[in-house]
Amino acid sequence: MCCRVTLGFLLLSVSLATAIAADRQNGPLRPGDYFWEPELSPSGPLVVIISLPDQTLSAYRNGIRVAYSSISSGVKGRSTPTGVFTILEKQVTHFSNKYHHAPMPYMQRLTWEGVALHGGDLPGYPASHGCIRLPHEFARKLYSLTVRGATVIVVDEKRAEPTIAAHPGILLTPQDSEADISRPLEGQYEWNPERSVEGPVTILVSGADRTVYVYRNGIPIGRAVLEVDHPQELLGGHAFTMLEGLAETPSTFVPGRPAHRWMAVRTEGKTTLQDLGRRFHICPEFAAKIYDIVAPGTTIVITDAPALRASPSARAVFLMEAQ
């Protein structure tokens, strides 16, 4: 019998900019300018964050910013979508199937509808059909740093700097794979990890569905009921990527075990992580199972949008494209 457990966020409130202490990473960039120092963090999971208002891209490896570049995103009417994506495909030489065979060197696909990172002209303002153009040399360098499945977060906020948090336990949940995930849960959770025994773990927490979904290698392996206090209040959009190493604090949802370290980015809304931690509750048995499968690079997304239905507010939904 599962009882309810509160999963609090223990934010360390550490700005990643102070970890790097380099003014040239934080100042304005002219079109075509970029910063590149991957040696600042030689290993660990990579997360790319794109700010549309700032027209910048920041790449973080294991929570440390190692690259910073100017970009050019989509024009009005063909704007670059916001949300949390994974790199679906990579090609050094690629030509557009939609726009007159236009060259897209060092292409890294984010959606099958045509949105990608690639080298291109940067006039100093949004000018693409929805893709994210990068300086040509930076596109080549970034291509060498990323892997298929890496997380890319596109936000409509200025200076979208992440923080470091001791694990956001709320999002650790699985889902049923063989059965239709739209059917009601029988009990507090379903857990079938044998449906995908290896691969990256991605977790989606839907406020609309009141459900936590877990995927491994793109295959659903579990889901659980999510209880939310004050359900009339929006959750906002949040994305987390698990880093290497453990926090010095104990886990708040699995007694006797150390907390993981996560990079946290708010993608939408004003809700704070502390507020979410106080409001979320899941079955502790389920939380323990999730604790055992997460690894550096695990991605967690919180959204007010439903997981299965189109929604005008579905801006922060993790795009589970075919992989």
C-alpha positions as CSV (number, residue, x, y, z in Angstrom):
1,M,0.0,0.0,0.0
2,C,1.5,3.3,-1.1
3,C,1.3,6.3,1.1
4,R,1.9,9.9,0.0
5,V,5.3,11.5,0.2
6,T,6.2,15.2,-0.4
7,L,9.1,15.6,-2.8
8,G,10.9,18.9,-2.0
9,F,13.4,20.6,-4.2
10,L,16.6,21.5,-2.4
11,L,17.9,24.2,-4.6
12,L,21.6,25.1,-4.1
13,S,20.9,28.5,-5.8
14,V,24.2,28.5,-7.7
15,S,24.5,30.6,-10.8
16,L,26.4,28.8,-13.5
17,A,27.8,32.1,-14.6
18,T,29.8,32.3,-11.4
19,A,31.2,28.8,-11.9
20,I,32.8,30.0,-15.1
21,A,33.7,33.6,-14.1
22,A,34.3,34.8,-17.6
23,D,32.8,38.2,-18.5
24,R,32.9,37.5,-22.3
25,Q,30.4,34.7,-21.9
26,N,27.8,37.1,-20.4
27,G,28.1,40.2,-22.4
28,P,26.3,41.0,-25.7
29,L,27.4,39.3,-28.9
30,R,27.7,40.8,-32.3
31,P,26.2,38.7,-35.2
32,G,28.6,35.8,-35.9
33,D,30.4,36.1,-32.5
34,Y,30.8,33.0,-30.3
35,F,32.7,31.7,-27.2
36,W,34.2,28.2,-27.2
37,E,36.0,26.5,-24.3
38,P,34.9,22.8,-23.9
39,E,37.9,22.2,-21.7
40,L,36.1,24.0,-18.9
41,S,34.1,20.8,-18.4
42,P,35.7,17.8,-20.2
43,S,32.9,15.3,-19.6
44,G,29.3,14.9,-18.6
45,P,25.8,15.3,-20.1
46,L,25.4,18.2,-22.6
47,V,22.4,20.6,-22.5
48,V,21.9,23.3,-25.1
49,I,19.7,26.4,-24.1
50,I,18.5,28.9,-26.7
51,S,17.1,32.2,-25.8
52,L,14.9,33.6,-28.6
53,P,14.7,37.2,-27.2
54,D,18.5,37.3,-26.7
55,Q,19.2,35.5,-30.0
56,T,21.8,33.4,-28.2
57,L,22.8,29.7,-27.7
58,S,24.5,28.4,-24.5
59,A,25.9,24.9,-24.2
60,Y,26.4,23.4,-20.8
61,R,28.4,20.3,-20.1
62,N,27.8,18.7,-16.6
63,G,26.3,22.1,-15.5
64,I,29.2,24.3,-16.7
65,R,28.8,26.6,-19.7
66,V,31.4,25.6,-22.3
67,A,30.0,27.5,-25.4
68,Y,28.1,30.7,-26.1
69,S,27.0,31.9,-29.5
70,S,24.9,34.4,-31.4
71,I,22.0,32.8,-33.5
72,S,19.3,33.7,-35.9
73,S,15.9,32.1,-35.3
74,G,12.6,32.1,-37.2
75,V,10.8,35.2,-38.4
76,K,7.3,36.2,-37.3
77,G,4.8,33.7,-38.8
78,R,7.5,31.0,-39.1
79,S,8.8,31.4,-35.6
80,T,11.1,28.8,-33.9
81,P,8.9,26.7,-31.5
82,T,9.7,26.9,-27.8
83,G,10.0,23.8,-25.6
84,V,12.3,20.9,-24.8
85,F,13.6,18.8,-27.7
86,T,16.2,16.1,-28.4
87,I,18.6,15.9,-31.3
88,L,16.9,13.4,-33.6
89,E,19.3,13.3,-36.5
90,K,22.7,14.7,-37.4
91,Q,24.2,15.3,-40.9
92,V,27.4,17.1,-41.9
93,T,26.0,17.9,-45.3
94,H,22.2,18.5,-45.6
95,F,19.9,20.4,-47.9
96,S,16.4,21.6,-47.1
97,N,13.5,19.5,-48.4
98,K,11.1,22.4,-48.0
99,Y,13.0,25.6,-49.0
100,H,14.5,25.4,-52.4
101,H,17.2,22.9,-51.5
102,A,18.9,25.5,-49.3
103,P,22.2,24.3,-47.7
104,M,22.0,23.4,-44.0
105,P,25.6,22.5,-43.1
106,Y,26.2,20.6,-39.8
107,M,22.5,20.0,-39.5
108,Q,21.1,18.8,-36.1
109,R,17.4,18.0,-36.4
110,L,15.0,18.9,-33.6
111,T,11.7,18.1,-35.2
112,W,10.7,16.0,-38.2
113,E,8.7,19.1,-39.4
114,G,11.9,20.9,-40.4
115,V,13.3,22.7,-37.3
116,A,17.0,22.2,-36.9
117,L,20.3,23.7,-35.7
118,H,22.7,24.4,-38.6
119,G,25.3,26.8,-40.0
120,G,23.9,29.9,-41.8
121,D,23.9,33.7,-42.2
122,L,23.4,35.8,-39.1
123,P,22.1,39.3,-39.9
124,G,21.6,40.2,-36.3
125,Y,17.9,39.5,-36.0
126,P,15.4,36.5,-36.6
127,A,15.6,35.7,-40.3
128,S,15.0,31.9,-40.8
129,H,12.0,29.8,-41.6
130,G,12.0,28.3,-38.1
131,C,15.5,26.8,-37.9
132,I,18.2,28.1,-35.6
133,R,21.1,29.4,-37.6
134,L,24.6,29.3,-36.1
135,P,27.9,30.9,-37.2
136,H,29.4,28.4,-39.6
137,E,32.5,27.6,-37.6
138,F,30.5,27.4,-34.4
139,A,28.1,25.0,-36.1
140,R,31.0,22.7,-36.9
141,K,32.4,22.8,-33.4
142,L,29.0,22.2,-31.7
143,Y,28.3,19.3,-34.1
144,S,31.5,17.7,-32.8
145,L,30.3,18.1,-29.2
146,T,26.8,16.8,-29.3
147,V,25.4,13.3,-29.7
148,R,22.0,12.1,-30.9
149,G,19.5,12.3,-28.1
150,A,21.1,15.4,-26.4
151,T,18.7,17.9,-24.9
152,V,17.9,21.2,-26.5
153,I,15.8,23.7,-24.6
154,V,14.3,26.7,-26.5
155,V,12.8,29.5,-24.3
156,D,11.1,32.8,-24.9
157,E,12.9,34.4,-22.0
158,K,15.9,36.7,-21.7
159,R,19.1,35.5,-19.9
160,A,17.7,32.0,-19.4
161,E,20.5,30.9,-17.0
162,P,19.9,27.5,-15.2
163,T,20.5,26.7,-11.6
164,I,21.8,23.6,-9.9
165,A,19.3,21.7,-7.8
166,A,19.5,18.6,-5.6
167,H,17.3,16.1,-7.4
168,P,13.7,17.1,-8.4
169,G,12.2,13.9,-7.1
170,I,8.7,14.7,-8.4
171,L,9.5,13.7,-11.9
172,L,10.7,10.2,-11.3
173,T,8.0,7.9,-12.6
174,P,7.3,5.3,-15.3
175,Q,4.4,4.3,-17.6
176,D,2.8,1.3,-19.2
177,S,4.1,0.4,-22.6
178,E,1.9,-2.3,-24.2
179,A,-1.4,-0.9,-23.0
180,D,-2.9,2.4,-24.2
181,I,-1.4,5.1,-22.0
182,S,-4.7,7.0,-22.2
183,R,-6.6,4.5,-20.2
184,P,-7.0,5.2,-16.5
185,L,-4.3,3.8,-14.1
186,E,-5.3,0.9,-11.9
187,G,-3.8,1.8,-8.6
188,Q,-1.1,4.3,-7.9
189,Y,1.4,3.3,-10.5
190,E,2.4,0.9,-13.3
191,W,6.0,-0.2,-13.7
192,N,7.4,-2.4,-16.6
193,P,11.1,-1.7,-17.0
194,E,11.6,-4.9,-19.0
195,R,9.9,-3.3,-22.0
196,S,13.2,-1.3,-22.6
197,V,16.1,-2.6,-20.6
198,E,18.7,0.1,-21.6
199,G,19.0,3.5,-23.1
200,P,18.5,7.2,-22.0
201,V,15.7,7.9,-19.6
202,T,13.2,10.7,-20.2
203,I,10.5,11.7,-17.8
204,L,7.4,13.9,-18.5
205,V,5.2,15.3,-15.7
206,S,1.9,16.5,-17.0
207,G,-0.2,18.8,-14.8
208,A,-3.2,18.4,-17.2
209,D,-3.0,14.6,-16.9
210,R,-2.0,14.5,-13.2
211,T,0.4,11.8,-14.3
212,V,4.1,11.2,-14.4
213,Y,5.4,9.3,-17.5
214,V,8.8,7.6,-17.8
215,Y,10.4,6.5,-21.1
216,R,13.6,4.6,-21.7
217,N,15.1,4.8,-25.1
218,G,11.8,6.4,-26.3
219,I,9.7,3.4,-25.0
220,P,7.2,4.0,-22.2
221,I,8.1,1.8,-19.2
222,G,5.9,3.3,-16.4
223,R,3.6,5.9,-15.2
224,A,2.2,7.0,-11.8
225,V,-0.5,9.2,-10.3
226,L,0.7,12.7,-9.5
227,E,-1.1,14.5,-6.7
228,V,-0.9,18.3,-6.9
229,D,-1.9,20.6,-4.1
230,H,-3.8,23.8,-5.2
231,P,-4.5,22.2,-8.6
232,Q,-6.1,25.4,-9.9
233,E,-2.6,27.0,-10.0
234,L,-0.5,26.4,-13.1
235,L,2.8,24.5,-12.8
236,G,4.6,26.4,-15.5
237,G,7.3,24.9,-17.6
238,H,10.5,23.4,-16.2
239,A,13.3,21.2,-17.6
240,F,16.0,19.2,-15.7
241,T,19.0,17.3,-16.8
242,M,20.8,15.0,-14.4
243,L,24.5,15.8,-13.9
244,E,27.4,13.6,-12.8
245,G,28.1,13.3,-9.1
246,L,25.9,13.4,-6.0
247,A,24.8,16.3,-3.9
248,E,26.0,16.6,-0.3
249,T,22.4,16.5,1.0
250,P,20.3,13.3,1.4
251,S,17.5,12.4,-0.9
252,T,14.2,13.9,0.1
253,F,12.1,11.1,-1.4
254,V,14.3,7.9,-0.9
255,P,15.4,7.8,2.8
256,G,19.0,6.9,3.4
257,R,20.2,7.6,-0.1
258,P,22.1,10.6,-1.5
259,A,20.4,13.2,-3.7
260,H,21.3,13.5,-7.3
261,R,22.5,16.8,-8.9
262,W,20.3,18.4,-11.6
263,M,20.6,21.4,-13.9
264,A,17.2,23.2,-13.8
265,V,15.8,25.6,-16.4
266,R,12.4,27.3,-16.1
267,T,10.9,27.4,-19.6
268,E,7.5,29.0,-19.0
269,G,5.6,30.8,-16.3
270,K,6.5,32.3,-12.9
271,T,6.2,29.2,-10.6
272,T,9.3,28.6,-8.6
273,L,10.8,25.2,-8.0
274,Q,10.3,25.5,-4.3
275,D,6.6,25.9,-4.8
276,L,6.5,22.9,-7.0
277,G,8.4,20.8,-4.5
278,R,5.8,21.5,-1.8
279,R,2.9,20.8,-4.1
280,F,3.9,17.5,-5.7
281,H,3.3,14.0,-4.2
282,I,3.9,10.5,-5.6
283,C,4.0,7.0,-4.2
284,P,7.3,6.4,-2.4
285,E,7.6,2.9,-3.8
286,F,7.5,4.3,-7.2
287,A,10.0,7.0,-6.4
288,A,12.5,4.4,-5.2
289,K,12.1,2.4,-8.5
290,I,12.9,5.6,-10.5
291,Y,15.8,6.4,-8.3
292,D,17.4,3.2,-9.4
293,I,17.2,3.9,-13.2
294,V,18.1,7.5,-13.6
295,A,21.6,8.4,-14.8
296,P,23.6,11.4,-15.9
297,G,21.8,12.8,-18.9
298,T,18.3,11.8,-17.8
299,T,15.9,14.5,-18.8
300,I,12.8,15.6,-16.8
301,V,10.1,18.0,-18.1
302,I,7.2,19.6,-16.2
303,T,4.4,21.1,-18.2
304,D,0.8,22.1,-17.8
305,A,0.0,20.6,-21.2
306,P,-1.4,17.1,-21.6
307,A,0.9,14.4,-22.8
308,L,-1.4,12.9,-25.5
309,R,-3.5,15.7,-26.9
310,A,-2.7,18.9,-28.8
311,S,-3.0,22.0,-26.7
312,P,-2.4,25.7,-27.3
313,S,-0.3,25.7,-24.1
314,A,1.8,22.8,-25.2
315,R,5.0,24.9,-25.4
316,A,7.1,22.9,-22.9
317,V,6.2,19.4,-23.8
318,F,9.1,17.0,-24.4
319,L,8.8,16.1,-28.1
320,M,8.9,12.3,-28.2
321,E,9.8,12.1,-31.8
322,A,10.5,8.7,-33.4
323,Q,14.1,7.8,-32.5
